[in-house]
């Protein structure tokens, strides 16, 4: 299997646009505030799309669909807790991080607990990101190897180098706007691919649902040796129950939207009117709680 010349042209153009965006935004980086938080001038819709782009990866497009095809829908349960985590993050934590005018979550850790805690938090975050990025790039390299025969190591190096170039050169401005571009492309590409699949199937979308229901693919259950295994909704620390999957989800998403540097830095880039920020500050339960624990 090989790429069509149109595919190659698209990839080259795409990588070229990423590098060009890095060069363009590098001209704006005249100080630390601009480089790390974009002068705190981004609109909400831009940051929102950027957050989506940050959360979407090759794991989203390759690993999750493969698991759903191989098993059932048990592992989608954690995703149902995402709206709750976002509301908690927006109501309790966003006003707090906006008030403190920090650049990173680790900066707050140092102010509150000292440099040793900041160092610990930063190091553990970097280790976690190295693991995450390694999985993302490895999955991408497997896909490129199947399509083009390109060595996985070469694929990893190419993707890593281009991402590093526009990130280092353009700072957070380049990161956010490339995230916006990637989010739009991924969503439109997913919709386009799904539309083609539905169009090509004799029974259309109803055929997909019919086959999935018949084979138990849409059940909130586990899958073993080709058989659907119903799961319990009881609380258990030793078994994979549906309730525990929900607990895993709320824990994961709360970590993502309340303490993950990828999100905290984007919180810091948002623009807001001073009056609105003061209202968020003094009426925020997080602010009141912070006053309480400071005594």
C-alpha positions in Angstrom: 0.0 0.0 0.0 1.3 3.5 -0.9 0.2 7.1 -0.7 -1.3 8.8 -3.7 0.5 11.9 -4.8 -2.4 14.0 -3.6 -1.9 12.5 -0.1 1.8 13.3 -0.2 1.1 16.8 -1.4 -1.5 17.3 1.4 1.0 16.1 4.1 3.8 18.3 2.8 1.5 21.3 2.7 0.2 20.6 6.2 3.7 20.3 7.7 4.7 23.4 5.8 1.7 25.3 7.3 2.7 24.2 10.8 6.2 25.5 10.4 5.0 28.7 8.8 2.7 29.3 11.8 5.6 28.8 14.1 7.7 31.3 12.3 4.9 33.8 12.1 4.0 33.7 15.8 7.7 33.8 16.8 7.7 37.5 15.7 5.1 38.3 18.4 7.1 36.7 21.2 8.8 39.8 22.6 8.5 38.8 26.3 7.8 35.9 28.6 4.1 36.8 29.0 3.5 36.6 25.3 5.5 33.4 24.8 3.8 31.4 27.5 0.3 32.8 27.8 -0.2 34.8 24.6 -0.6 38.1 26.4 -3.8 36.6 27.9 -5.7 37.7 24.9 -7.4 34.6 23.5 -11.2 34.3 23.0 -13.1 31.5 24.6 -14.0 29.7 21.3 -10.3 29.6 20.3 -9.3 28.1 23.7 -12.2 25.7 23.6 -11.1 24.3 20.2 -7.5 24.2 21.4 -8.5 22.1 24.4 -10.4 19.7 22.1 -7.3 19.4 19.8 -5.1 18.8 22.8 -7.4 15.9 24.0 -7.7 14.3 20.6 -4.8 12.2 19.4 -3.9 9.0 17.6 -5.2 7.2 20.7 -8.6 8.7 20.0 -8.7 7.8 16.4 -6.9 4.4 16.5 -6.9 2.8 19.9 -10.5 3.6 21.1 -12.2 2.6 17.8 -10.1 -0.6 17.7 -11.1 -1.5 21.2 -14.8 -0.7 20.5 -14.6 -3.0 17.4 -12.9 -5.8 19.4 -15.0 -5.6 22.5 -18.0 -3.5 23.5 -18.9 -0.2 25.0 -17.8 -0.7 28.6 -14.8 1.7 28.3 -17.0 4.5 27.0 -18.5 4.9 30.5 -15.7 7.1 31.8 -16.5 9.6 29.0 -20.0 10.2 30.4 -18.4 11.9 33.5 -16.6 14.5 31.3 -19.4 17.2 31.5 -19.4 17.0 35.3 -15.6 17.4 35.4 -15.7 20.4 33.1 -18.4 22.2 35.1 -16.4 21.6 38.3 -13.2 22.9 36.6 -14.9 26.0 35.2 -16.8 26.9 38.3 -14.2 26.1 41.0 -10.8 26.2 39.5 -10.9 28.5 36.4 -11.6 31.7 38.5 -8.9 30.8 40.9 -6.2 30.4 38.3 -7.4 33.5 36.5 -7.1 35.5 39.7 -3.6 34.4 40.6 -2.2 35.4 37.1 0.0 32.4 37.0 1.7 30.9 34.0 1.8 27.3 35.2 0.2 25.1 37.8 3.6 24.5 39.2 4.1 28.2 39.9 1.2 28.1 42.2 2.6 25.0 43.9 5.7 26.9 44.7 3.9 29.9 46.1 1.7 27.6 48.3 4.0 24.8 49.3 7.5 25.7 48.3 10.0 24.9 45.6 10.4 21.2 46.4 6.7 20.6 45.8 6.9 22.6 42.6 9.8 20.5 41.4 8.1 17.2 42.3 4.9 18.3 40.4 6.8 19.4 37.4 8.9 16.3 37.2 6.0 13.9 37.6 4.0 15.9 35.0 6.9 15.6 32.5 7.2 11.9 33.1 3.5 11.4 32.5 3.6 13.5 29.3 6.6 11.5 28.0 4.6 8.3 28.4 1.5 9.9 26.7 3.5 11.3 23.8 5.4 8.1 23.3 2.1 6.1 23.0 0.7 8.8 20.6 3.8 8.8 18.3 4.1 5.0 18.4 0.5 4.5 17.3 1.0 7.1 14.5 4.2 5.3 13.4 2.3 2.0 13.1 -0.3 3.6 10.9 2.3 5.3 8.7 4.2 2.0 8.4 1.1 0.1 7.3 0.2 2.8 4.7 3.6 3.6 3.3 6.0 1.0 4.6 8.0 3.8 6.3 10.1 2.7 9.2 8.3 3.5 12.5 11.4 5.2 14.0 11.5 7.6 10.9 7.8 8.4 11.4 8.3 9.2 15.0 11.3 11.4 14.3 9.5 13.3 11.5 6.4 14.0 13.6 8.4 14.9 16.7 10.7 17.3 14.9 7.9 19.2 13.2 5.9 19.5 16.4 9.0 20.7 18.3 9.8 23.3 15.6 6.6 25.2 15.6 6.1 24.8 19.4 9.5 26.1 20.4 9.5 28.9 17.8 5.9 30.1 18.1 5.2 29.5 21.8 1.7 29.2 23.1 0.3 31.2 20.2 1.4 28.7 17.7 0.4 25.8 19.9 -3.2 27.1 20.3 -3.8 28.0 16.7 -2.3 24.8 15.3 -4.6 23.0 17.8 -7.5 24.9 16.3 -6.5 23.9 12.8 -6.0 20.3 13.8 -9.4 20.1 15.6 -11.2 21.4 12.5 -9.4 19.0 10.2 -9.9 16.0 12.5 -13.6 16.7 13.1 -14.3 17.4 9.4 -12.2 14.4 8.4 -14.1 12.1 10.8 -17.5 13.3 9.6 -16.3 12.9 5.9 -15.0 9.4 6.5 -18.2 8.4 8.4 -20.4 9.8 5.6 -18.5 7.8 3.0 -18.9 4.6 5.0 -22.6 5.2 5.5 -23.0 6.0 1.8 -21.2 2.8 0.7 -23.1 0.5 2.9 -26.2 -1.0 1.3 -28.3 -0.4 4.4 -26.8 2.9 5.3 -26.6 4.1 8.9 -29.4 1.7 10.0 -27.2 -1.2 8.9 -24.4 -0.2 11.3 -26.8 0.1 14.2 -28.5 -3.2 13.3 -25.3 -5.2 13.2 -23.9 -3.5 16.3 -27.0 -4.4 18.3 -27.1 -7.9 17.0 -23.5 -8.6 18.0 -23.7 -6.9 21.3 -21.2 -4.2 20.3 -23.2 -1.3 21.9 -23.7 -3.0 25.3 -22.1 -1.6 28.4 -20.5 -4.9 29.0 -17.1 -6.7 28.9 -16.1 -9.0 26.1 -14.2 -12.3 26.4 -13.6 -15.1 23.9 -16.2 -13.6 21.6 -18.9 -13.5 24.3 -20.6 -10.5 25.9 -20.2 -10.6 29.6 -22.6 -8.3 31.6 -20.9 -6.3 34.3 -22.1 -5.4 37.8 -23.0 -1.8 38.8 -21.8 -2.5 42.4 -18.9 -0.8 44.2 -15.7 -2.9 44.0 -12.0 -2.2 44.3 -11.0 -5.6 42.8 -13.4 -6.0 39.9 -14.1 -3.9 36.7 -17.7 -2.8 37.4 -19.6 -0.1 35.6 -19.7 2.0 38.7 -15.9 1.8 39.1 -15.5 2.8 35.4 -17.5 6.0 36.2 -15.2 6.7 39.2 -12.2 6.2 37.0 -13.7 8.6 34.5 -14.4 11.4 37.0 -11.0 11.0 38.5 -9.2 11.2 35.1 -11.2 14.1 33.8 -10.9 16.1 37.1 -7.2 15.7 36.9 -7.3 16.8 33.3 -9.3 20.0 33.8 -8.2 21.1 37.3 -4.5 20.4 37.5 -3.1 19.4 34.1 -0.6 22.0 32.9 -1.9 21.6 29.3 -5.3 23.0 30.4 -4.1 25.4 33.1 -1.9 27.2 30.7 -4.8 27.6 28.3 -6.9 28.9 31.2 -4.2 31.6 31.7 -4.3 32.6 28.0 -8.0 33.6 28.1 -9.0 37.3 28.0 -11.6 38.6 30.4 -12.9 42.0 31.6 -11.6 43.0 34.9 -15.1 43.4 36.3 -15.9 39.9 35.3 -12.7 38.5 36.8 -13.4 40.3 40.1 -16.9 38.8 40.2 -15.5 35.3 39.5 -12.9 35.9 42.2 -15.0 37.0 45.1 -17.9 34.7 44.4 -15.8 31.7 43.6 -16.1 28.9 46.2 -12.4 28.1 45.4 -11.5 31.6 46.5 -13.5 31.4 49.7 -12.0 28.0 50.5 -8.5 29.4 49.8 -9.2 32.1 52.4 -10.3 29.5 54.9 -7.3 27.3 54.6 -4.9 30.2 54.7 -5.6 30.8 58.4 
